[in-house]
Amino acid sequence: MPSTDAQLDLTIDEEAAAHVRGRSGVLTLRTRPRHGCCGGRVDRATVSTERPADLDAYVQTEQEGVTVYVHQALVSLRNEPMHVGLDRLWIWQSLYVEAASQM
């Protein structure tokens, strides 16, 4: 799989990278549909620590000591900034991704 280093403006917080390294060492960025109450649909960027099932639909790169799989739908955004961080509330932790609004 080709690297996305030159194509994506992707940043990962050190705290988020440490969280991922402590789990699977894998970060997957993809889109998922979100449906509105009146029939609308928006594709939103999501993040998980599971390896994707269909590797052909993803581009692989290494960043912050983490193997990152980026879905082709997000690779096509190229220079639009994307950021992965970690939310913390007491004992709970959750990864989040901020991506371009043009999706």
N, C-alpha and C positions, 0 to 999 in steps of 0.2 A: 504494500500500500504506500502511496506517495505521502510525503510529509506536507503538513498544512502551514508550516512555520512562515513561509513567505506570503501566504494567502489570507490568513486570519489574523485579526487584531484581538487575540485572546489573552486575558490575564487571569491568573489564579492566585488568590490570596495565599500566603504561606500557611495560615491557620487552616484553610480549606484543604490545601495540599497535604498537610500533616494528617488531617482527618481521613482523607482518601488513602494515604499510605498505610494508615493503621487498620484499614479495612481490607479492600481487595487490591489496592494499587491501581485500580482502573476507574476512569471517569468517562462517562458516555453522555454526549450532548446530542439531543434530537428534538424534533418538534412533535407536539401532541395537539390534537384538536380540542378546543374548548367551545362548547355549544351554549348559546344564549337561551333565555327562557322563551323567546319569540321566534326561534328558528335560525338565528344567526350562527356563524361559525368563525373562529379565529384560531390559527395555528400558533401555539406558544412554544417557546424554547423551554426544555426541561433538562434536568441533570440527574444522573444516577451513578451508582458505584458498581453496576453490573455490566459485564461484557455483552455487547450486542449479539443477537443470534445470527443476523445476516451481515457478515463482515464486508460483503461486496458493496453494500450501500453506505459504507463509512470510510472515512479517511483517518489514518492513524498518525499520531505524533507523540512525542515525549515532551513533557514540560513539568518543571518543579519536581522531578523524580516520579511522575505519574504518567501512565500510559493513557492517552486521551484519544477517544474515538469520536469523530465529529460527523454527523449525518450530512449527506450531500446537499440537503436543503439548506443547511446552515453554511456549508462551504461556499455555496453560490453567493453568499452575502459579501464575501471577500474582505474588504477593508472596513466593514462596519464593526465597531467595537463590541466585544463580548467579555463579560466578567463573571467569574465564578467565586463565590464567597461562602462563608459559613455563618449562619444565624445561631445564636445560643440563648437559651432561656433556662436558667437554673441547671438541671441535669440533661436537658434535651438539646440536641444539635441537629441542624438541618442544612443541607447544601442548597444554594440557590444560584440561578444564572440570570444575569441581566443581558438582554440581547437587543439588537436593532429593532426599532419600532416599525420598520418597513416590511416585516415578515408577512 
